[in-house]
């Protein structure tokens, strides 16, 4: 599973066609709440299969090798790690929150404080993967709430896949509202938006 080293937006990480491009059109038009997104590879081939098996087929043992891939990503200086929360319904269906497992492993690997309860998903929403961009934006509006433990911290927010950055944007917005200094996003994979 290759590490993606191609041209990308310097904010959201969207793969770009030209190595001379710096920022994607979407980030120029409306900057997300997070400072920058980092990820291991593109959401395709073996990486996509591994993430899907981990997330949807409950192959929990893939958590450790996927976390090792994530630890290879160059990360900014930060104080703590938080994870994108999932609904209680998803926890019951899967038995775990994949982002929480990855976040815990990254915090241990990097020696950073882990904030497992920094974010809460306040209601069950439709799966983002089943929605288009506009629907995704509406689906998550106001759904995340952050705890005061984020106050004054530079936080790495861990997720499994970045698609349109909607989840990351809304989580970062909640963390910043709770007093976080800065939020970076770290994911296993990125899909072109």
ROKE-584490 format. One record per residue: residue in three letters; z, y, x of N, C-alpha, C in turn. Coordinates in pm, whole numbers, plus 32768, in hexadecimal, padded with zeros to 4 digits. Layout:
+-----+------+------+------+------+------+------+------+------+------+
! res !  npz !  npy !  npx ! capz ! capy ! capx !  cpz !  cpy !  cpx !
+-----+------+------+------+------+------+------+------+------+------+
! ala !    Z !    Y !    X !    Z !    Y !    X !    Z !    Y !    X !
...
+-----+------+------+------+------+------+------+------+------+------+
***
This chain:
+-----+------+------+------+------+------+------+------+------+------+
! res !  npz !  npy !  npx ! capz ! capy ! capx !  cpz !  cpy !  cpx !
+-----+------+------+------+------+------+------+------+------+------+
! unk ! 8000 ! 7F8B ! 8055 ! 8000 ! 8000 ! 8000 ! 8000 ! 807B ! 8059 !
! unk ! 7F8F ! 80C0 ! 805F ! 7F83 ! 8131 ! 80BB ! 7FCA ! 81B0 ! 808D !
! unk ! 8004 ! 81F4 ! 80EE ! 803F ! 8277 ! 80D9 ! 7FCC ! 82D9 ! 80C5 !
! unk ! 7FD2 ! 832B ! 805C ! 7F66 ! 838C ! 8044 ! 7F76 ! 8402 ! 80A3 !
! unk ! 7F0E ! 841D ! 80EF ! 7F12 ! 848C ! 814E ! 7E9E ! 84ED ! 813A !
! unk ! 7E5B ! 84E2 ! 80C9 ! 7DE8 ! 8538 ! 80AC ! 7E12 ! 85C3 ! 807F !
! unk ! 7DAF ! 8617 ! 8063 ! 7DCE ! 869F ! 8036 ! 7E14 ! 869C ! 7FAF !
! unk ! 7E74 ! 86F5 ! 7F9F ! 7EC1 ! 86FB ! 7F22 ! 7EF3 ! 8789 ! 7F0B !
! unk ! 7F13 ! 87A5 ! 7E8E ! 7F4C ! 8826 ! 7E69 ! 7FD3 ! 8833 ! 7EB0 !
! unk ! 7FEC ! 88A7 ! 7EEB ! 8069 ! 88BB ! 7F34 ! 80E2 ! 88D1 ! 7ED9 !
! unk ! 80CD ! 88CB ! 7E55 ! 813D ! 88D7 ! 7DF8 ! 8150 ! 8853 ! 7DAD !
! unk ! 80EF ! 882D ! 7D5B ! 8100 ! 87B5 ! 7D06 ! 80CE ! 8735 ! 7D48 !
! unk ! 8086 ! 8740 ! 7DB6 ! 8057 ! 86CA ! 7DFD ! 7FD8 ! 868D ! 7DC5 !
! unk ! 7F9C ! 86CA ! 7D5F ! 7F21 ! 8690 ! 7D27 ! 7EB9 ! 867F ! 7D96 !
! unk ! 7E7E ! 8608 ! 7DA0 ! 7E16 ! 85F4 ! 7E05 ! 7DA4 ! 8657 ! 7DEF !
! unk ! 7D76 ! 8694 ! 7E5B ! 7D0A ! 86F6 ! 7E55 ! 7C8E ! 86C0 ! 7E9B !
! unk ! 7C1C ! 86F1 ! 7E75 ! 7B9E ! 86C2 ! 7EAF ! 7B8B ! 86FB ! 7F3C !
! unk ! 7BA9 ! 8779 ! 7F4D ! 7B8F ! 87BC ! 7FCC ! 7C0D ! 87C8 ! 8022 !
! unk ! 7C01 ! 87AB ! 80A3 ! 7C74 ! 87C1 ! 80FB ! 7C91 ! 8856 ! 8110 !
! unk ! 7C36 ! 88AB ! 80E2 ! 7C49 ! 893C ! 80F1 ! 7C92 ! 897A ! 807A !
! unk ! 7CA0 ! 892D ! 800E ! 7CEA ! 895D ! 7F9A ! 7D7F ! 8952 ! 7FB8 !
! unk ! 7DCD ! 89AC ! 7F80 ! 7E5C ! 89AC ! 7F9A ! 7EAC ! 8994 ! 7F1A !
! unk ! 7E84 ! 89D5 ! 7EAE ! 7ECC ! 89CB ! 7E30 ! 7E6B ! 89AB ! 7DBF !
! unk ! 7E92 ! 8951 ! 7D66 ! 7E3B ! 892E ! 7CF6 ! 7E38 ! 899E ! 7C8E !
! unk ! 7DD4 ! 899C ! 7C3B ! 7DC2 ! 8A03 ! 7BD5 ! 7E37 ! 8A09 ! 7B74 !
! unk ! 7E6C ! 8994 ! 7B50 ! 7EDB ! 8990 ! 7AF0 ! 7F56 ! 89D9 ! 7B26 !
! unk ! 7F76 ! 89C5 ! 7BA6 ! 7FEB ! 8A06 ! 7BE2 ! 7FD4 ! 8A9B ! 7BF9 !
! unk ! 7F56 ! 8AC1 ! 7C0E ! 7F36 ! 8B50 ! 7C1B ! 7F4D ! 8B94 ! 7B95 !
! unk ! 7F23 ! 8B52 ! 7B28 ! 7F30 ! 8B8C ! 7AA3 ! 7FC0 ! 8B8B ! 7A70 !
! unk ! 8008 ! 8B1E ! 7A88 ! 8093 ! 8B15 ! 7A5B ! 80E1 ! 8ABC ! 7ABB !
! unk ! 812E ! 8AFD ! 7B0F ! 817B ! 8AB4 ! 7B74 ! 81EA ! 8A62 ! 7B30 !
! unk ! 81FA ! 89E3 ! 7B59 ! 8267 ! 8993 ! 7B1F ! 82F0 ! 89C4 ! 7B4F !
! unk ! 8359 ! 8997 ! 7B0D ! 83E1 ! 89C1 ! 7B2D ! 8411 ! 898C ! 7BB4 !
! unk ! 83DA ! 891D ! 7BE3 ! 8404 ! 88E4 ! 7C63 ! 83BA ! 892A ! 7CD6 !
! unk ! 83F3 ! 891F ! 7D4E ! 83B8 ! 8960 ! 7DC4 ! 833E ! 8916 ! 7DF7 !
! unk ! 834B ! 8893 ! 7E04 ! 82DC ! 8843 ! 7E3B ! 82F1 ! 87B1 ! 7E17 !
! unk ! 8281 ! 8769 ! 7E07 ! 8286 ! 86D9 ! 7DEA ! 8254 ! 868A ! 7E63 !
! unk ! 8299 ! 861C ! 7E7F ! 8276 ! 85C2 ! 7EEC ! 8266 ! 8537 ! 7EB1 !
! unk ! 820D ! 84E7 ! 7EE8 ! 81FD ! 845F ! 7EB6 ! 81C4 ! 8405 ! 7F23 !
! unk ! 81D5 ! 8382 ! 7F0D ! 81A6 ! 8321 ! 7F70 ! 810F ! 830A ! 7F68 !
! unk ! 80DD ! 82E6 ! 7EF6 ! 804F ! 82C4 ! 7EED ! 8014 ! 82E4 ! 7E65 !
! unk ! 7F97 ! 82C0 ! 7E56 ! 7F52 ! 82D5 ! 7DD8 ! 7F6F ! 8262 ! 7D79 !
! unk ! 7F77 ! 8281 ! 7CFA ! 7F96 ! 821F ! 7C94 ! 7F1A ! 81CA ! 7C78 !
! unk ! 7F06 ! 8167 ! 7CCE ! 7E93 ! 810D ! 7CC0 ! 7EAE ! 808C ! 7D0C !
! unk ! 7E5B ! 802A ! 7CF4 ! 7E5C ! 7FAC ! 7D3D ! 7EE8 ! 7F6C ! 7D43 !
! unk ! 7F0E ! 7F3D ! 7DBA ! 7F8A ! 7EF2 ! 7DCB ! 8007 ! 7F47 ! 7DAB !
! unk ! 8003 ! 7FC7 ! 7DCC ! 8077 ! 801C ! 7DAF ! 808A ! 802A ! 7D18 !
! unk ! 801F ! 803C ! 7CCF ! 8026 ! 8045 ! 7C3D ! 805C ! 7FC2 ! 7C02 !
! unk ! 802A ! 7F52 ! 7C34 ! 8057 ! 7ECF ! 7C03 ! 80EC ! 7EBB ! 7C1D !
! unk ! 8119 ! 7EE2 ! 7C95 ! 81A7 ! 7ED2 ! 7CB8 ! 8200 ! 7F2B ! 7C61 !
! unk ! 81D7 ! 7FA8 ! 7C4D ! 8226 ! 8003 ! 7BF9 ! 822B ! 7FCF ! 7B6A !
! unk ! 81BA ! 7FA3 ! 7B36 ! 81B7 ! 7F70 ! 7AAC ! 820B ! 7EF2 ! 7A9B !
! unk ! 8208 ! 7E9A ! 7AFF ! 825A ! 7E21 ! 7AF8 ! 82EF ! 7E45 ! 7AFC !
! unk ! 8312 ! 7EA4 ! 7B50 ! 839C ! 7ED3 ! 7B5D ! 83CB ! 7F13 ! 7ADA !
! unk ! 8378 ! 7F6A ! 7AA4 ! 839E ! 7FBA ! 7A31 ! 8390 ! 7F71 ! 79AB !
! unk ! 8321 ! 7F2F ! 7995 ! 8305 ! 7EF6 ! 7911 ! 831C ! 7E60 ! 7906 !
! unk ! 8317 ! 7E19 ! 7978 ! 832D ! 7D87 ! 7973 ! 83B7 ! 7D60 ! 79A4 !
! unk ! 840C ! 7DC5 ! 79B9 ! 8498 ! 7DB0 ! 79DF ! 84A9 ! 7D62 ! 7A61 !
! unk ! 844E ! 7D76 ! 7AC0 ! 8459 ! 7D33 ! 7B41 ! 84AE ! 7D8E ! 7B9B !
! unk ! 8530 ! 7D88 ! 7B82 ! 858F ! 7DE1 ! 7BC4 ! 8591 ! 7DD0 ! 7C5C !
! unk ! 8573 ! 7D58 ! 7C8C ! 8576 ! 7D3E ! 7D1D ! 850E ! 7D92 ! 7D6A !
! unk ! 84AE ! 7DCE ! 7D23 ! 844C ! 7E26 ! 7D64 ! 8489 ! 7EAF ! 7D87 !
! unk ! 84FF ! 7ECA ! 7D54 ! 8540 ! 7F4A ! 7D6E ! 8556 ! 7F66 ! 7E01 !
! unk ! 8587 ! 7F03 ! 7E4A ! 85A4 ! 7F17 ! 7EDA ! 8525 ! 7F30 ! 7F2B !
! unk ! 84BB ! 7EDF ! 7F1E ! 8443 ! 7EFD ! 7F6C ! 8400 ! 7F80 ! 7F43 !
! unk ! 8404 ! 7FA1 ! 7EC3 ! 83CA ! 8021 ! 7E98 ! 841C ! 8096 ! 7ECE !
! unk ! 849F ! 8088 ! 7ED2 ! 84F4 ! 80F1 ! 7F0B ! 84D8 ! 8102 ! 7FA1 !
! unk ! 84B9 ! 8093 ! 7FE6 ! 8496 ! 809D ! 8074 ! 8416 ! 80EE ! 8086 !
! unk ! 83B4 ! 80D9 ! 802E ! 8339 ! 812A ! 8034 ! 835B ! 81BD ! 801E !
! unk ! 83AE ! 81D7 ! 7FBD ! 83D5 ! 8261 ! 7F9D ! 841C ! 82A4 ! 8013 !
! unk ! 8469 ! 8255 ! 805D ! 84B2 ! 828E ! 80D0 ! 8455 ! 82B6 ! 8142 !
! unk ! 83D8 ! 8289 ! 813E ! 8376 ! 82AE ! 81A5 ! 833A ! 8338 ! 818E !
! unk ! 834F ! 836F ! 8117 ! 8318 ! 83F2 ! 80F5 ! 8369 ! 845F ! 8139 !
! unk ! 8322 ! 84BC ! 8178 ! 8365 ! 852D ! 81B7 ! 83A1 ! 8585 ! 8149 !
! unk ! 8425 ! 859D ! 8154 ! 846B ! 85E7 ! 80EC ! 84A6 ! 8668 ! 8123 !
! unk ! 84B7 ! 86CA ! 80CC ! 84F6 ! 8748 ! 80F7 ! 858C ! 8737 ! 8107 !
! unk ! 85CB ! 8797 ! 8145 ! 865D ! 8796 ! 814D ! 8696 ! 87AA ! 80C1 !
! unk ! 86FA ! 875C ! 80A1 ! 8738 ! 8766 ! 801D ! 87CB ! 8740 ! 8027 !
! unk ! 8813 ! 875B ! 7FBB ! 88A2 ! 873C ! 7FB6 ! 88C1 ! 86BE ! 7F67 !
! unk ! 886B ! 86A1 ! 7F06 ! 8888 ! 8633 ! 7EAA ! 8809 ! 85F8 ! 7E6F !
! unk ! 881B ! 8583 ! 7E32 ! 87AD ! 853D ! 7DEF ! 87D5 ! 8525 ! 7D5E !
! unk ! 8777 ! 8542 ! 7D04 ! 8788 ! 8525 ! 7C75 ! 870D ! 84D4 ! 7C4A !
! unk ! 8716 ! 8495 ! 7BD7 ! 86A7 ! 8445 ! 7BA5 ! 867E ! 8473 ! 7B1A !
! unk ! 85FE ! 8460 ! 7AFC ! 85CD ! 847D ! 7A76 ! 8611 ! 841B ! 7A16 !
! unk ! 8653 ! 844E ! 79AF ! 8696 ! 83F3 ! 7951 ! 8634 ! 83B6 ! 78EE !
! unk ! 865C ! 8346 ! 78B5 ! 860E ! 8308 ! 784A ! 8667 ! 82FE ! 77CF !
! unk ! 862B ! 82E4 ! 775F ! 8678 ! 82DA ! 76E3 ! 86CA ! 8259 ! 76DF !
! unk ! 872C ! 8258 ! 7688 ! 877E ! 81DF ! 7675 ! 8726 ! 816B ! 7648 !
! unk ! 86C1 ! 818A ! 75F8 ! 8664 ! 8124 ! 75C8 ! 861B ! 80E2 ! 763E !
! unk ! 85F0 ! 8132 ! 769E ! 85AC ! 80FC ! 7715 ! 860B ! 80A8 ! 776A !
! unk ! 8686 ! 80D5 ! 7777 ! 86EA ! 8087 ! 77C2 ! 86FF ! 7FFF ! 7780 !
! unk ! 8709 ! 7FFE ! 76FC ! 871C ! 7F80 ! 76B4 ! 86A2 ! 7F24 ! 76C4 !
! unk ! 862B ! 7F5E ! 76C1 ! 85B0 ! 7F0E ! 76CD ! 859E ! 7ED6 ! 775A !
! unk ! 85B6 ! 7F2B ! 77C2 ! 859E ! 7F03 ! 784D ! 8618 ! 7EC7 ! 7890 !
! unk ! 868C ! 7EF6 ! 7867 ! 8706 ! 7ECA ! 78A7 ! 8730 ! 7F24 ! 791A !
! unk ! 86DD ! 7F86 ! 793D ! 86FD ! 7FE4 ! 79AA ! 86A1 ! 805D ! 79A4 !
! unk ! 86CB ! 80C5 ! 79EC ! 8678 ! 813C ! 79FE ! 863C ! 8132 ! 7A8B !
! unk ! 85BB ! 811C ! 7A94 ! 8579 ! 8108 ! 7B15 ! 858A ! 8181 ! 7B72 !
! unk ! 8587 ! 81F9 ! 7B3D ! 8597 ! 8270 ! 7B91 ! 8625 ! 827B ! 7BC8 !
! unk ! 8686 ! 8251 ! 7B79 ! 8711 ! 8252 ! 7BA5 ! 8726 ! 81F1 ! 7C19 !
! unk ! 86EB ! 817A ! 7C11 ! 86F6 ! 8119 ! 7C7E ! 86B5 ! 814E ! 7CFE !
! unk ! 863F ! 818B ! 7CEF ! 85FA ! 81C4 ! 7D64 ! 864A ! 8239 ! 7D9D !
! unk ! 867F ! 828E ! 7D46 ! 86CC ! 8302 ! 7D72 ! 8749 ! 82DA ! 7DBF !
! unk ! 878F ! 8275 ! 7D8F ! 8807 ! 8245 ! 7DD3 ! 87E4 ! 8212 ! 7E5F !
! unk ! 8778 ! 81C6 ! 7E69 ! 874D ! 8191 ! 7EEB ! 8727 ! 8202 ! 7F4B !
! unk ! 86E2 ! 8266 ! 7F1A ! 86B9 ! 82D8 ! 7F6E ! 8734 ! 8327 ! 7F9B !
! unk ! 8793 ! 833C ! 7F42 ! 880B ! 8388 ! 7F68 ! 8857 ! 833E ! 7FD6 !
! unk ! 8860 ! 82BA ! 7FCB ! 88A5 ! 826B ! 8033 ! 8858 ! 826F ! 80B6 !
! unk ! 87D5 ! 8260 ! 80AE ! 877F ! 8261 ! 8127 ! 8788 ! 82E6 ! 8172 !
! unk ! 878A ! 8354 ! 8126 ! 8787 ! 83DA ! 8163 ! 8812 ! 8418 ! 8174 !
! unk ! 8879 ! 83D1 ! 8145 ! 8901 ! 8406 ! 8152 ! 891A ! 8480 ! 80FC !
! unk ! 88DE ! 8482 ! 8085 ! 88EE ! 84F3 ! 802A ! 8946 ! 84CC ! 7FB3 !
! unk ! 8987 ! 852D ! 7F7A ! 89D9 ! 8515 ! 7F03 ! 897E ! 84E5 ! 7E93 !
! unk ! 89AC ! 8482 ! 7E48 ! 895F ! 844F ! 7DD6 ! 89A0 ! 8482 ! 7D56 !
! unk ! 894F ! 84BD ! 7D00 ! 897F ! 84F6 ! 7C82 ! 8945 ! 84A6 ! 7C0C !
! unk ! 897D ! 842F ! 7BEE ! 8942 ! 83DA ! 7B87 ! 8948 ! 8414 ! 7AFA !
! unk ! 89A1 ! 8475 ! 7AE3 ! 89AF ! 84AE ! 7A5D ! 8985 ! 8542 ! 7A59 !
! unk ! 8936 ! 856C ! 7ABB ! 890C ! 85F8 ! 7AC2 ! 88B3 ! 861E ! 7A4C !
! unk ! 8865 ! 85BD ! 7A1C ! 880A ! 85D8 ! 79AC ! 8820 ! 8574 ! 793B !
! unk ! 880E ! 85A5 ! 78C3 ! 881B ! 8553 ! 784C ! 87A0 ! 856A ! 77F5 !
! unk ! 8769 ! 84FE ! 77C1 ! 86FC ! 8509 ! 7760 ! 873E ! 8509 ! 76D7 !
! unk ! 8734 ! 8579 ! 7690 ! 8783 ! 858C ! 7617 ! 874B ! 8548 ! 759B !
! unk ! 86CF ! 851D ! 759F ! 8696 ! 84D6 ! 752D ! 8625 ! 847A ! 755C !
! unk ! 8608 ! 8416 ! 750C ! 859A ! 83BB ! 7529 ! 8517 ! 8402 ! 7508 !
! unk ! 84B7 ! 83F4 ! 7561 ! 8433 ! 8432 ! 754D ! 83C8 ! 83C6 ! 7550 !
! unk ! 8350 ! 83EC ! 752C ! 82DF ! 8390 ! 753A ! 82C7 ! 8379 ! 75CF !
! unk ! 8296 ! 8304 ! 75F6 ! 8277 ! 82EC ! 7684 ! 820E ! 8351 ! 76B5 !
! unk ! 8229 ! 8394 ! 7724 ! 81CD ! 83F7 ! 7759 ! 8143 ! 83B9 ! 7777 !
! unk ! 8143 ! 833B ! 77A3 ! 80C5 ! 82F9 ! 77C8 ! 8065 ! 82EB ! 7753 !
! unk ! 8097 ! 82F8 ! 76D6 ! 8041 ! 82E9 ! 7661 ! 800B ! 836F ! 762E !
! unk ! 802C ! 83DD ! 7674 ! 8009 ! 8462 ! 7643 ! 7FAA ! 84AD ! 76A0 !
! unk ! 7F5F ! 850C ! 7666 ! 7F0B ! 8564 ! 76B9 ! 7F63 ! 85D5 ! 76F1 !
! unk ! 7F2A ! 862A ! 7743 ! 7F76 ! 8693 ! 7787 ! 7FC1 ! 86EF ! 7726 !
! unk ! 7F7D ! 8721 ! 76BF ! 7FBC ! 877C ! 765F ! 802D ! 8737 ! 7614 !
! unk ! 8016 ! 86BA ! 75EC ! 807E ! 866F ! 75A6 ! 80F6 ! 8656 ! 75FF !
! unk ! 80DD ! 863C ! 7680 ! 814A ! 8626 ! 76DF ! 81A4 ! 86A0 ! 76EA !
! unk ! 8166 ! 8715 ! 76F0 ! 81B3 ! 8791 ! 76FB ! 820F ! 87A4 ! 7683 !
! unk ! 81DC ! 878D ! 760B ! 822D ! 879C ! 7592 ! 8296 ! 872E ! 7586 !
! unk ! 8273 ! 86B6 ! 75AF ! 82CA ! 8641 ! 75A2 ! 834F ! 8653 ! 75EC !
! unk ! 834C ! 8696 ! 765E ! 83C5 ! 86A1 ! 76B1 ! 840B ! 8728 ! 76A9 !
! unk ! 83D8 ! 8783 ! 765C ! 8414 ! 8808 ! 7655 ! 84A5 ! 87FF ! 7625 !
! unk ! 8501 ! 882E ! 7678 ! 858F ! 8832 ! 7656 ! 85D6 ! 87AB ! 7652 !
! unk ! 859A ! 8743 ! 7689 ! 85D4 ! 86BD ! 767F ! 8637 ! 869D ! 76EF !
! unk ! 8631 ! 86E6 ! 7760 ! 868B ! 86C9 ! 77D0 ! 86FA ! 8730 ! 77DA !
! unk ! 8771 ! 86FE ! 77F8 ! 87E5 ! 8755 ! 780A ! 8822 ! 8732 ! 7892 !
! unk ! 8845 ! 8798 ! 78DF ! 887F ! 8780 ! 7964 ! 8914 ! 879F ! 7964 !
! unk ! 8959 ! 8759 ! 79BA ! 89E9 ! 8767 ! 79CB ! 8A06 ! 87D4 ! 7A33 !
! unk ! 8A7D ! 880C ! 7A2C ! 8AA6 ! 8874 ! 7A8A ! 8AB2 ! 8841 ! 7B1A !
! unk ! 8AB0 ! 87BE ! 7B2F ! 8AB8 ! 8788 ! 7BB7 ! 8A41 ! 87B4 ! 7C0D !
! unk ! 89D7 ! 87E6 ! 7BCE ! 895F ! 8815 ! 7C15 ! 8973 ! 88A0 ! 7C51 !
! unk ! 89DA ! 88E5 ! 7C26 ! 89EF ! 8971 ! 7C4D ! 89F2 ! 8985 ! 7CE4 !
! unk ! 899B ! 89DE ! 7D13 ! 8997 ! 8A05 ! 7D9F ! 8953 ! 89A2 ! 7DFC !
! unk ! 8919 ! 8938 ! 7DC7 ! 88DE ! 88CF ! 7E1C ! 8846 ! 88D2 ! 7E20 !
! unk ! 8810 ! 88A7 ! 7E92 ! 8780 ! 888D ! 7E9F ! 8771 ! 87F8 ! 7E80 !
! unk ! 8728 ! 87DB ! 7E17 ! 8723 ! 8753 ! 7DE3 ! 869A ! 8712 ! 7DF2 !
! unk ! 869C ! 8694 ! 7E1B ! 8622 ! 8642 ! 7E18 ! 8628 ! 85F2 ! 7D96 !
! unk ! 85C7 ! 8609 ! 7D40 ! 85BD ! 85C5 ! 7CBF ! 855E ! 854F ! 7CCF !
! unk ! 858F ! 84D6 ! 7CB6 ! 8540 ! 845D ! 7CCB ! 8505 ! 842A ! 7C48 !
! unk ! 8485 ! 8409 ! 7C4D ! 843F ! 83CC ! 7BDD ! 83E4 ! 835F ! 7C13 !
! unk ! 83B1 ! 830A ! 7BBE ! 8358 ! 82A1 ! 7BEE ! 82C9 ! 82D1 ! 7BFD !
! unk ! 8294 ! 8315 ! 7B96 ! 8209 ! 8343 ! 7B99 ! 8200 ! 83D3 ! 7B68 !
! unk ! 81B0 ! 8423 ! 7BAC ! 8192 ! 84AB ! 7B80 ! 8105 ! 84A8 ! 7B47 !
! unk ! 80F6 ! 84D7 ! 7ACB ! 8071 ! 84DD ! 7A8F ! 8049 ! 856E ! 7A79 !
! unk ! 8084 ! 85AE ! 7A17 ! 8063 ! 863B ! 79FB ! 80D0 ! 8699 ! 7A2A !
! unk ! 813B ! 8665 ! 7A61 ! 81B1 ! 86B2 ! 7A8E ! 8206 ! 86E6 ! 7A1C !
! unk ! 81E8 ! 86BD ! 79A1 ! 8234 ! 86ED ! 792E ! 82C6 ! 86C2 ! 7935 !
! unk ! 82DF ! 8643 ! 794F ! 8369 ! 8612 ! 7958 ! 83B3 ! 865A ! 79C9 !
! unk ! 8373 ! 865F ! 7A3D ! 83B1 ! 86A0 ! 7AB1 ! 83CF ! 8734 ! 7A95 !
! unk ! 8372 ! 8778 ! 7A54 ! 8383 ! 8805 ! 7A34 ! 83FC ! 8819 ! 79D9 !
! unk ! 8405 ! 87CA ! 796D ! 8473 ! 87DB ! 790E ! 84FA ! 87B3 ! 794A !
! unk ! 84FC ! 874B ! 799C ! 8579 ! 8725 ! 79E0 ! 85A5 ! 8792 ! 7A41 !
! unk ! 8545 ! 87C5 ! 7A8F ! 8565 ! 882F ! 7AF0 ! 8597 ! 88AC ! 7AA8 !
! unk ! 8558 ! 88CC ! 7A3A ! 8580 ! 8941 ! 79EB ! 8612 ! 8934 ! 79BF !
! unk ! 8638 ! 88BD ! 7991 ! 86C2 ! 88A4 ! 7966 ! 8722 ! 88AE ! 79DB !
! unk ! 86FD ! 8874 ! 7A4E ! 8753 ! 8879 ! 7AC5 ! 8766 ! 8909 ! 7AF6 !
! unk ! 86FB ! 8957 ! 7AF5 ! 8705 ! 89E3 ! 7B20 ! 875B ! 8A33 ! 7ABF !
! unk ! 874E ! 8A16 ! 7A3F ! 87A0 ! 8A5A ! 79DA ! 8834 ! 8A3A ! 79F0 !
! unk ! 8850 ! 89C2 ! 7A23 ! 88DB ! 8999 ! 7A3D ! 890D ! 89CD ! 7AC4 !
! unk ! 88B8 ! 8A19 ! 7B0C ! 88E4 ! 8A58 ! 7B87 ! 88AD ! 8A1F ! 7C09 !
! unk ! 8857 ! 89BA ! 7C02 ! 881C ! 8984 ! 7C7E ! 87D2 ! 89F4 ! 7CC7 !
! unk ! 87DB ! 89F5 ! 7D4C ! 8794 ! 8A58 ! 7D9D ! 86FE ! 8A3F ! 7D9D !
! unk ! 86DC ! 89BF ! 7DA9 ! 8650 ! 899A ! 7DB9 ! 8641 ! 8906 ! 7D93 !
! unk ! 85CC ! 88E3 ! 7D5F ! 85B1 ! 8858 ! 7D3A ! 852C ! 882C ! 7D77 !
! unk ! 8530 ! 87BC ! 7DBD ! 84B8 ! 877C ! 7DF3 ! 84A6 ! 86FA ! 7DA6 !
! unk ! 842B ! 86CD ! 7D99 ! 8411 ! 8650 ! 7D52 ! 83E0 ! 85E9 ! 7DB5 !
! unk ! 8415 ! 8571 ! 7DAB ! 83ED ! 8502 ! 7E01 ! 83C9 ! 848B ! 7DA8 !
! unk ! 834F ! 8459 ! 7DB7 ! 8322 ! 83E9 ! 7D64 ! 82DA ! 8382 ! 7DB9 !
! unk ! 82D2 ! 830A ! 7D82 ! 8286 ! 82A1 ! 7DC6 ! 81F2 ! 82BE ! 7DC4 !
! unk ! 81C1 ! 82EF ! 7D52 ! 8130 ! 82FE ! 7D44 ! 810A ! 837B ! 7CF5 !
! unk ! 808E ! 83A4 ! 7D09 ! 8055 ! 841A ! 7CC4 ! 7FCF ! 83F2 ! 7C8A !
! unk ! 7FBA ! 8415 ! 7C0D ! 7F36 ! 8402 ! 7BD2 ! 7EF1 ! 8489 ! 7BD1 !
! unk ! 7E6E ! 848B ! 7BDE ! 7E28 ! 850C ! 7BCE ! 7E40 ! 853D ! 7B40 !
! unk ! 7E63 ! 85BC ! 7B31 ! 7E85 ! 85F3 ! 7AAC ! 7E0B ! 8601 ! 7A54 !
+-----+------+------+------+------+------+------+------+------+------+
***
